[in-house]
Amino acid sequence: MAPNIDNLTIVPLVKSSNIKVKTLKCVLINCQSMCNKASRINDYIVDEQIDVALLTETWLSGCEMDLKKHWICDKFRHIARTGKRGGGVGIMYRDNIILEMHSHIEAKSYESVHIRLTVVQADLLMPRPRPQEKTDSYRKYDPINMDDFSDELLKSQVITYPSEISDTLLDQYNDSLKGLLDTFAPMKTKTFVHRATVPSYNPAIQGSSSLSKHSSDFQLQIDNNGISPSDSAKDFGVLFDQHLNMETHVTVICKASYFHIRNIRSLKSIFTHDALISVVHAFITSRLDYCNSLLLCLSDKLLQRFQRIQNIAARIVTGCRKYDHITPILKELHWLPVIKRIQFKTLMITYKALNGQAPIYLTEDLYEKANTRTLRSSGELLLAVPKYKL
C-alpha cells in the first residue's frame, strides 16, 4: 500500500492575536489492514514530516493494538468498529497536539468522527530522533590521569605537590591493568563444537559425524593465542555442552546441591525452623531456580534429578522420614515441584514481556499474533512465531 501524496492537505490553525500562526501537515490514508503496513506508514510520516495522520479501515482488533514499536509518532488514538468486518479509525499525532473527541457516528457503510486539535507548542513539529545504541567492551578502560585530581591534592594539607613516586606508581598501575586485560581476556573465552546425535544412516550425516570426531584438533587464533574446543562453556553461570542437552549443567548443579545438603544436615540442630528454611532457600532452592527457564523442554530423566534434590531439602526442613509421601510435604511448605516452577517462571516472563515490564530484547521478540483477516483464533491471544530461529 503506497500512500497517495495527493491526499496531503495543509490545514491552517485558527488565527489569534496571542499565538503565532503555524500550519499543520495532515494526511488521510485508507489503510485496509494496518497490521502489515505500520512500518511503511511510519516511514511515510517521517519522510514527509506529517503532524497528524488520519487512518481509515485500520481493521485493528483488541489483540493487535501493540504496534507502537513501528511508529515514531508520540500519540495514537484508535476507535474500533463495533461490527465484525473491517472498519476502524485511527489518529496519529505529535506530542505537542491535544486531541478532543466530540462524536463518533457509525452506520452500515461509513463512519464519521468529529475531533478537535489544539497545538500547545507549534514550534516543535520535528520528528523525535531515535536513540543511538551504546556498546561497551571489557577491553576498554579509562586509565587514571594524575592531572585530573592534581588540583585537589594541592588544595589538601596532606601533600604540597604530587611526587615523582606517585607518577611512577600510577604509570605502573595503568600498564599492569592493560596487561591483565590483554593477557587474561582470551583465557576467559571458550568454544565448543556442536556434534549431531542423529543416527548416521544418511551419507551427509555420516560425513558430518566423521568430521566432528576430528574437531578437537581445530584451534582458533585470537591475538596470537590458540583456543581449543571445549566440551562445555559457561555463559552467565550456565554450562552449555556440545550436545546442547544441558546435561553438564544439571550435573554440576546437582553436585553442588548435594554438597550443601550434607553440610546443612550436619548443622540442622543449631538452626531454628525459620532459619533452616532460609538456609535451604539460599543454598539449594536458589540453585535450582537460577536460569531454570532453559530447562523447560528437557527430558524427565534430567528434571527428576532436580526433583530429588528438592525432595531431600523438604525432608530436612520438615524432619519427615525417608519413605513418607513427598507430595503432602511440598504442599505444606507451599513449594511448587520443579517442573511447575519452570513453567511458572516462563509464564511470568511472557506476561511481563507482553505488558511492557520486561527488558527490550524480550519485548521485541515476544508479541501477539496479528491476523490480516478475522479468524476464530483471533481472540485466543496467540503469540507470533519469529521468522528466525534463536
Secondary structure, 3 states (H helix, E strand, C coil): CCCCHHHCEEEECCCCCCCCCCEEEEEEEECCCCCCCHHHHHHHHHHHCCCEEEEECCCCCHHHCCCHHHCCCCEEEEECCCCCCCCCEEEEECCCEEEEEEEEEECCCCEEEEEEEEECCCCCCCCCCCCCCCCCCCCCCCCCCHHHCHHHHHHCCCCCCCCHHHHHHHHHHHHHHHHHHHHHCHHHCCECCCCCCCCCCCHHHHHHHHHHHCHHHCCEEECCEEECECCEEEECCEEEECCCCCHHHHHHHHHHHHHHHHHHHHCHHHCCHHHHHHHHHHHHHHHHHCCHHHHCCCCHHHHHHHHHHHHHHHHHHHCCCCCCCHHHHHHHHCCCCHHHHHHHHHHHHHHHHHCCCCCHHHHCCCCECCCCCCCHHHHHCCECCCCCCC
